[in-house]
């Protein structure tokens, strides 16, 4: 049995075999150019391994293989029950390798081991298993039509889908993309983030072991500026799904229009409002306000980075939030007691520091944190930071920082709280805290976001859709609604003699 202490995880880390080759047509292969790039442990700056840096020639090989696999029908026309069993076996294999995969994610991303073991890997298993189990429970339609006619409405796979995933949740977001796209019969080309490819490469081999036919899943590590762009412009890719920044998402939409109008679904940035009324359970709200912004180091698209607090409780409530923030001081991600690990890299740490300076210049009051710490480790750690005296026009209240920085904004009325919440280009997530059912529901309904919590934050499950309004994107991950994104509707109209 694994010793799940710092020492035990460190020992297991020395025994890991890192797979850095691309996965094309059922095999691990080097990039055709032979080019590699290092992937770095953000906790200490050490190189983990060299990873293939794929280029256009690798993409062509992968696209051709994915198209051939799709046209062969080996997966796309496989009986739904049989496809289901492959995905369920895949989920079981991931679960079997849970500790190894959790450690791999912690080393590659900097996530605390408590998160990868308790959140990321279990969520990945559940996503793939649930999607597999759903395959043969989604029915086509026979609409009501005139006598002597019969109409059949089918959901057919798009064909070849490219999936581009981010570095902040590389494993669970990959599952959100792969599970429904594979469940509906597509071939998928996955481009993991350049700096966090290891878990995607690991589970690709497990998919093959589970029985996924060669060519149905291709994994191409490589740069977004060239490889990602090529996939987005490719004339033989039918769909594109992306999670990442809003500026990149806009470019991908442009590439779709410049090429073949491939179906493009985007889950993008956020500046999520977390609204607290005076009649709320303040202790729970304060604890979750810290979770909402400091979980994963604030490197979360749904992070509750705007804390909108009823003015009459602001001072008392902020004392409570600052007290909770002390539990989020960063530390060694291999320590099960660590709540927050490092930023992903030095550039992200600098970005956070720059926004701390911006907050000072804009006149906000830094109540807590604000410094880079643990620099002697070689890692990229930043304290949780809280600004008060913020108005919603400030850059720290409008721009996505993607770090552990909280902006606190007061309000007097429910209407003002909603106005502040909606005064954003984003609309991904949010929450409202109140023990008045009328207030809670009215505010929740009025805030224009894809997911809204009432007396909770980060609520949800694989059974409910996830996605955003406005410049937070389009389409939905998770639930049966995600199946719709990866299929085309086809009507067959029959007239009887």
ROZANU-252146 format. One record per residue: x, y, z of N, C-alpha, C in turn; residue in three letters. Coordinates in steps of 0.05 Angstrom, whole numbers, plus 5000, padded with zeros to 4 digits. Example, Ala and Ser with C-alpha at 12.3 -4.5 7.8 and 13.67 -1.06 7.14 Angstrom:
<atoms>
526448865156524649105156526449345156Ala/525749555142527349795143525850015157Ser/
</atoms>
This chain:
<atoms>
501749765000500050005000501850255000Unk/500950454984502550694982502550855008Unk/504850945016505151125039504451405029Unk/502051505037501151755026501851985044Unk/504452005050505652225064507452365044Unk/508652595052510552735034512752535025Unk/513752385044515952195037515051985018Unk/512551885023511551675005511151774977Unk/510052014974509652124947512252184934Unk/514252284949516852344937518152084928Unk/517851874943519051614935517751514910Unk/515151524908513751444884514551614860Unk/515051864865515852044843518451954830Unk/520251844846522851754835522551504819Unk/520251364822519751114807518051154782Unk/517051394778515251444755516851424729Unk/515551314709516551324681514951524666Unk/516151744657514651954643514551884613Unk/512151874602511751834573511452104560Unk/513452184543513352444531512952434500Unk/512652194489512252174460509352224453Unk/508852304428506152344418504852064416Unk/502152074414500651824411499151844385Unk/500051694365498851714338498351434327Unk/495851394319495051134307495650894325Unk/495150934351495350714370498150664380Unk/500050844374502850794384503951054394Unk/505851024413507451254422509751284402Unk/509951534392511951584372513251854377Unk/515751884368517052144369515852334348Unk/516152594352515452784331517252724306Unk/516052754283517552684258520152844255Unk/520053084266522453254265524553174286Unk/523653014306525452954328525553164349Unk/524053384346524253614364522753544390Unk/523953634412522753604438522953864454Unk/521453884475521654104494521353994522Unk/522554124542522354014569519654094581Unk/518653924598516353994615517454024644Unk/516654234657517954324682516054294706Unk/517154204728515654194753515454474765Unk/513154594766512954874776513554894806Unk/513654674820514154694849517154744855Unk/518954664836521754704841523454784817Unk/522154814794523554894770525154674757Unk/524954424766526554204755525154084730Unk/526753994712525653864688524653584695Unk/522253524686521053254691521953064668Unk/521553154644522352984621522253164595Unk/523153054574522953174547520353074534Unk/518953254521516453184509516553244479Unk/515453074462515453124434514153394428Unk/515253544409514153794401513153754372Unk/510653684369509553614343509153854325Unk/509453804299509054014279506953944259Unk/506954094237504854054217504853774205Unk/507353664201507453404189506253184207Unk/506653224233505453034252502353064252Unk/501453314250498553374249497353234225Unk/498653254202497553124178497352824181Unk/499352704193499352424198496952344216Unk/496652514237494452454256491752504244Unk/491352714229488752774216488052544197Unk/490052464180489452254161488751994175Unk/490151934197489551694212486751704225Unk/486151944236483551974249481251954228Unk/481652074204479652064184479251774174Unk/481451634170481251354161479851184182Unk/480451234207479051084229476151144229Unk/475451394225472551464225471151344201Unk/472251364177470951254153470850954154Unk/472650824168472550534169470150434185Unk/469150594202466850514219467650344243Unk/470250294246471150124269470150234295Unk/469850494298468850624322466250764316Unk/466150914294463751084289461250924284Unk/461550674274459150514270459150264288Unk/460850264308460750054328458150064343Unk/457049844351454549834366454850004391Unk/452850174398453050344421453850194447Unk/452749954450453349804474456349734475Unk/457449674452460349594451462049844456Unk/461250074445462750314451462650374481Unk/460350334492460050384521462050214537Unk/462349964530464049794545466949874544Unk/467849984520470550084518471050314536Unk/469150504537469550744554469450664583Unk/467750484590467550394618470150254626Unk/471250084609473849954615476050164617Unk/475950374601477950584602477850724629Unk/475350784638475050914664476150734686Unk/475750474684476750284704479750274705Unk/481050294681483950294680485050554692Unk/483850774687484651024699484451004729Unk/482250894739481850864768484050674779Unk/484750474765486850284774489550424777Unk/490050624760492550764761492251044775Unk/490351064792489551324804491851464818Unk/493351314835495451444850497751544831Unk/498451374812500551454793499751694777Unk/497251694768496251914752495952174768Unk/495052154793494852384810497552514815Unk/499552344820502252444824503352574799Unk/502852454776503752564751502552844747Unk/500052874753498653134750499853344770Unk/500353254794501553434814504353534805Unk/505953354795508653424787508653604762Unk/506753554744506753704719505353974721Unk/503453994739501754234741502254394766Unk/503254264788503554394813501154384831Unk/499154234824496754204840497454054866Unk/496254134888496653974913495753684909Unk/497253504920496553214917493853154929Unk/492953304949490253264960488153324939Unk/488653514921486753574900486753364878Unk/489153284869489153094847488152824855Unk/488552744880487552484889484552484895Unk/483552714905480852734914478952864894Unk/480053014875478353164857478953094828Unk/481353144818481853124789481552834779Unk/482852644791482752374781479952254785Unk/478652274809475952174811473952304791Unk/474252564786472552694767472952594739Unk/475452534732476052424706474752154702Unk/475051984723473851714722470851734719Unk/469551904734466651934734465752044707Unk/467152234696466352344670466452134648Unk/468551984646468751774625466851554630Unk/466551464655464751244660461851324655Unk/461051564664458351664661457651694631Unk/459551804616459051844587458851574573Unk/460551384581460351124569457650994575Unk/456751014600454150894608451851024594Unk/452151284586449951424573449651364544Unk/451651244531451651204502449151074492Unk/448450844504446150694494443550774508Unk/443451004520440951104532440051364520Unk/441451444498440651694484439251604458Unk/436651674456435051584434434751794412Unk/434451694387433751874365430751924367Unk/429652074347426952174349425252084325Unk/422652054329420652024308418652244313Unk/418752474299416952694304414152624294Unk/412152774304409452744293409252864265Unk/408352704246408152794218405452714206Unk/404752814182402252734170402052434165Unk/399652344161399252054154400751994128Unk/401551744126403051644103405851754101Unk/406851874123409651964124410951864150Unk/413551854149415051784173417651954172Unk/418152084194420652244196422452134217Unk/424952094210426951994229428952224234Unk/429552284259431552484266433752344281Unk/436052344269438352204280440552394289Unk/442052314309444452464317446852304307Unk/448352424289450552284277453152434285Unk/455352284288457852414296458852624276Unk/460152834286461253034268463352924249Unk/465052744259467152634242469852634257Unk/471552824250474152854263473953114280Unk/474553094305474353324324477153374335Unk/477953634335480353714349479553834376Unk/481053744396480553844424483153974434Unk/482954234442485254374452484654444481Unk/486254344499485654364528487754534542Unk/487054644566488754834580490654694600Unk/492354854612494254754631493254744660Unk/491054874666490254894694488754644704Unk/487254514687485954264694486354074671Unk/488753994665489253844640487953574640Unk/487753444663486553174663483553184662Unk/482253324680479353324681478153464657Unk/479453684647478353814623478653634599Unk/480853494597481153294575478953094576Unk/478153004599475952814601473352934592Unk/472853194599470453324590470253334560Unk/472553354546472553364517472453084505Unk/474052914515474352644502471852474506Unk/470752474530468652284537466152324518Unk/465052564516462652584499463352564469Unk/465652664461466352654432466852364423Unk/468152204440468551924434465851764437Unk/464351834457461851694462459951714438Unk/460051934424458251974401459451884375Unk/461751754376462851614352464951764336Unk/465851994346467852144331470652034335Unk/472452104317475352084321476252354332Unk/478252344350479052584364482052624363Unk/482852874357485652954358485953144382Unk/487353064402487653214426490353364426Unk/490253624430492653774434492753874463Unk/494253744480494453844507496054104508Unk/495854244531497454484534500454414533Unk/501954594522504754544517506254474543Unk/505554604565507054564589505854354608Unk/503654224601502454024619501353794602Unk/502953644587501953434569501853154581Unk/503053114605503752844614501352674620Unk/499252784633496952614640495452534615Unk/495152714595493752644571495152414556Unk/497852434555499352214542499051954557Unk/498951964583498751724599496051584594Unk/493851734594491251604591490651524563Unk/492151634543491751534515492551244513Unk/494751164525495550884524493450704538Unk/492250804560490150654574487650624556Unk/487050824540484750804522485250584502Unk/487650564491488250354472488050074486Unk/489050064510488949814526486049734531Unk/484249934534481449874538479949784514Unk/481149814490479949714466479249924446Unk/480050174450479450384431481050334405Unk/479750324382481250254357483450464351Unk/485550364338487750544330486650774313Unk/487751014318487051244302484651404312Unk/483051284330480751424340481551644360Unk/483651604374484751814392487651864386Unk/488252104378490952194373491652414393Unk/494052404404494952614423497452734413Unk/497352994407499553144395500453364414Unk/502553334429503653554444505153744426Unk/504853994430506154194412505154474417Unk/506354664404505654944409502955024397Unk/501455184412498955274402499155464378Unk/501255634378501555834357501855714329Unk/503055474328503355344302501655094299Unk/501954904317500354654315497454704320Unk/496754854341493954914347492655064324Unk/494055264313493055414291492555244266Unk/494455064261494154884238491654704241Unk/491254604265488854434269486254594266Unk/486254844276483855014274483255094246Unk/485255104229484855184201484554944182Unk/484754704193484854464176482154414163Unk/482254364137479754324122478554044126Unk/480053864138478953594142478353534172Unk/478153744188477253714215474453844217Unk/472553684228469753764227468853924251Unk/470253894274469454024298471854104314Unk/471554314330473754414347472654484374Unk/473754384395472954454422475454554437Unk/475054774452477354914464476555014491Unk/478354984510478155124536480655284540Unk/480355544545482755714549481856004550Unk/483656184541483156464544481356574522Unk/479956794529478156914510479557014484Unk/481857144486483157234461483856994443Unk/484756774453485356544436482756434425Unk/480756414441478156324432477056484408Unk/477456744409476556914387478156844361Unk/480756794364482356724341481356454329Unk/480756264346479856004336477156034321Unk/475456214330472956254316473556374288Unk/475456554287476256664261477356454243Unk/478956274254480156054238477955874227Unk/475855834243473655674233472355794208Unk/471956064210470756204187472656214163Unk/475256224168477156234146477455964132Unk/476655754146477055484135474355364126Unk/473455164140471055014131468655054149Unk/468555264165466355304184466055074202Unk/468254954211468054734229466554814255Unk/464954634265463454694290465454754312Unk/465154984324467155074344465855144370Unk/466755014392465655054418467855154437Unk/467255354452469255494468468355524497Unk/470155454515469755524544472055694552Unk/471455954557473556154559473756274587Unk/474456534588475256654613472856724631Unk/473456824654471456914673472457114693Unk/470657264704471157454726468757434745Unk/468557204757465957124769465257274794Unk/462757354796461757504820460857304842Unk/461657364866460757214890459457404909Unk/456757404910455157604923454257514951Unk/454857674971454257594999452357805011Unk/450057715019448157885034448457855064Unk/447558055078447958065107446557835121Unk/444357725110442857515123443957235117Unk/446257215104447456955097448756825121Unk/449356575119451056435138453856535132Unk/454756735148457156875141459656705145Unk/459656525164462056355168462456175144Unk/460356055135460555885111461156045086Unk/459956275084460456445060463356545060Unk/464456605083467256695084469156475077Unk/468656235088470356005081470255945051Unk/467955955039467655895011468656124993Unk/468556375004469756594989472656554984Unk/474056445005476856375002477356144983Unk/475655934986475855704967475455804938Unk/473455974935472656054908474856194892Unk/476656334907478756484893481456364896Unk/481956214917484656114922485055824914Unk/482855674909483055404900484655394874Unk/486455204872488255184848489855434843Unk/490455584865491955824862490556044846Unk/487956034845486456224829486656174800Unk/487955964792488255904763485955734754Unk/483555854757481055724751479255914737Unk/478055834714476456024699473956104714Unk/472955944732470556004748471256144774Unk/473756214779474456324805472756564813Unk/471956564838470256794848471957024855Unk/473057164836475057364840473857644847Unk/471257674843469857914852467957844875Unk/468757924899467057874923465358124928Unk/462858104923460958324923459358304949Unk/459958484968459058454996457158675004Unk/454958605017453058815027454558995046Unk/454259255041455959455054455859455084Unk/453559395095453359415124454759185139Unk/455658975125457158765139460058755128Unk/460758935111463258915096465658885115Unk/465959055135468359055152468558785168Unk/466358705180466358455195466858215177Unk/465558215154465857985136468757965125Unk/469958195119472658185108474658085129Unk/474158145154475858025175475657725175Unk/473357615170472957335169474357205145Unk/474157345122475357245097478357245100Unk/479457465111482357475115483357245133Unk/481757195154482456975172482456705157Unk/480556665139480456415123482756405103Unk/483556635093485756645073488356535085Unk/488656565111491156465124491556165120Unk/489356025115489455735111490355665083Unk/490755865066491455815038494255905031Unk/495955935051498755995044499955775028Unk/501455835007502455614989504555445002Unk/504755204993506755015003507354794984Unk/508854604993509754374977507254214967Unk/506754194941504354054932504353754938Unk/506653634945506753354952506053304982Unk/505653524997504753505025501753495025Unk/500553275035497653255036496253485051Unk/497753625068496553845083496454105067Unk/497854115044497954365029495354415014Unk/494354665017491854735004492354874977Unk/494555014975495155164950498055114942Unk/498455044918501154994908502255244893Unk/504155204875505355424860503555514836Unk/504255744826503255824799504555634779Unk/503455634755504355444735507155504726Unk/507955754725510755814716511456104725Unk/513856184719514856444727513256664714Unk/512356624689510856834675508256884689Unk/506856674698504356714711504656844738Unk/506856784751507456904777507957204773Unk/509357274751509857564745507257704739Unk/505457564725502857684719501357764744Unk/501357574763500057634789501357874802Unk/503957874803505358104816504758364802Unk/504458364775503858604760501058704768Unk/499158524772496458604779496358704808Unk/498058604825498258714852499159004850Unk/501059064833501959344829499759514817Unk/498259394798496059544786493959614807Unk/493359424824491359484846492259704864Unk/494859714871495859934887495560194872Unk/496360204847496160454831493360544828Unk/491460364827488660434823487360534849Unk/488760514871487760614896486360414914Unk/486560154906485359954923487159904948Unk/485959794969487459744994488059454996Unk/490659384997491459105000491159025030Unk/489258855035488758765062490458525070Unk/491258365051492658115058494358025034Unk/496757915040498457795020499857995002Unk/500057914977501258094957504158034950Unk/505357814960508157774955508657494943Unk/510757474927511757214919513357094942Unk/513056834946514356704970515656444961Unk/517156334980518556074976520356074952Unk/521556304946523256314922525656134924Unk/526456074948528855894952528355614942Unk/525855534937525155274927525655244897Unk/525955474884526055464855523355454841Unk/521155444858518455444848517255724846Unk/514755724837513355974831510956014849Unk/511356104873509256114893508456404898Unk/505856444902504956714908502856694930Unk/502956884949501156894971498256944961Unk/496256844975493556934971493357234977Unk/491857384961491957674964489057784962Unk/488457984979485758094981485958394979Unk/484458514961484158804958481358884967Unk/481259094984478759224991478759504977Unk/476559644980476359914968476459894938Unk/475359684927475359654898472759744886Unk/472859884863470359934849470559774823Unk/468259714811468059524789469359624764Unk/470059874762471359974738474359924738Unk/475459854761478359804763479159564746Unk/481659564737482659344721482659084737Unk/483259104763483358854779480558734783Unk/478458894777475658794778474658714751Unk/475958794730474958734703476558524687Unk/479158504693480858334677481458074692Unk/481557864676482057594688485057574695Unk/485657554720488457544730489557254729Unk/487857064734488556784735490656734757Unk/490056844780491856804803490256864829Unk/491456824852490056844877489657124887Unk/488157284872487657564878484657624879Unk/483757714902480957764907480358064908Unk/478358154893477458434894474858444908Unk/474658614929472258634945470758894939Unk/468258864931466659094922464059114939Unk/463459334951461059354967458559414951Unk/456159344962453659424949451559484971Unk/449559634964447459714983444859564978Unk/444159514953441559384947442059144929Unk/440058964928440258734910440458814881Unk/439059024874439259124846442059214839Unk/443359354858446059444853447959204852Unk/447559004868449258764868449058634840Unk/446658604830446358484803447658654782Unk/447358914784448559094764451559064764Unk/452759054787455659014789456458744778Unk/454958534785455658264776455558254746Unk/453558374733453258354704455058554688Unk/456358734702458058934689460758814684Unk/460758624665463258474658462858364630Unk/465158334616464958204589464557904592Unk/464957804616464757514621462057434633Unk/461457174631459057074643459256774647Unk/461256684662461756404665460356284690Unk/460956404714459956284739459556504759Unk/458456424782457956614804456456484826Unk/455856634847454356534870453056754884Unk/450856684899449556874917449056734943Unk/449556884965449256784992447156945006Unk/444956805013442756935028440956715039Unk/439856755063437956575074435056645067Unk/434756865052432156945042431756815015Unk/429856625013429556474988428756654964Unk/427256864970426457054948428857204938Unk/430457314956432857464948434757274932Unk/435257044943437156864931436356784903Unk/433856714899432956624872432856854852Unk/431857084862431657314844434357404834Unk/436257414852438957504844440257294827Unk/439957034834441156824818440156824789Unk/437556874786436356874760437257114744Unk/437757344757438457584743441357604735Unk/443157454748445957474741446457294716Unk/447657414695447957294669450457124668Unk/450256874678452456694678451456414672Unk/453256234664452455964657451955784681Unk/453355834703452955674727452855864751Unk/450655854767450356024790449755864814Unk/451255904835450855764860449155924879Unk/447455794894445955914916446955784942Unk/448255944958449455854984451455624979Unk/452855644957455055464951456755584929Unk/459155484926460855564903462055314892Unk/462655304866463755074852461854834853Unk/459254884856457354664855457054554827Unk/456254294826455754174800456553884799Unk/456153754776456653474773456753414743Unk/457553174736457653104708454853104696Unk/452853094712450053074702448953344694Unk/450353564699449353834692451253974673Unk/450254134654452054264635453754484647Unk/456054534634457854744643458754904619Unk/458555164621459455344600458555624607Unk/459155814588458756094595457056254576Unk/456256494586454956694570457056894560Unk/456157074543457857294533460657204524Unk/462757344532465457264523466657044539Unk/465056904555466056664568465556414550Unk/464456454526464456234507461656154499Unk/461655914486459155794475459355494478Unk/457155354473457155064476457254994505Unk/457154734511457154644538458754384541Unk/460354374562461654124571459753994591Unk/460153724595458753564615455753524607Unk/454653314618451853234615451253144586Unk/448753064582447852984556447953224536Unk/447853464547447953704529450653704514Unk/452753604526455353594512455253404488Unk/453653194490453353014467452353164442Unk/450653354447449453504425451653664409Unk/453653754424455753914411457353744391Unk/457553494395459253324379457753154358Unk/455253234353453553094334452153284315Unk/451453184292449853324273447053204273Unk/444953364270442253264267441653204237Unk/440652964232439952894204437052794204Unk/435452914186432652844183432452664158Unk/431052444161430352274138427252274136Unk/426252364113423352394109422452174090Unk/420552014099419551784084416651824077Unk/415951784051413151794043412351524033Unk/410051424042409051154034407351184010Unk/407450983993405650973969402750903978Unk/
</atoms>
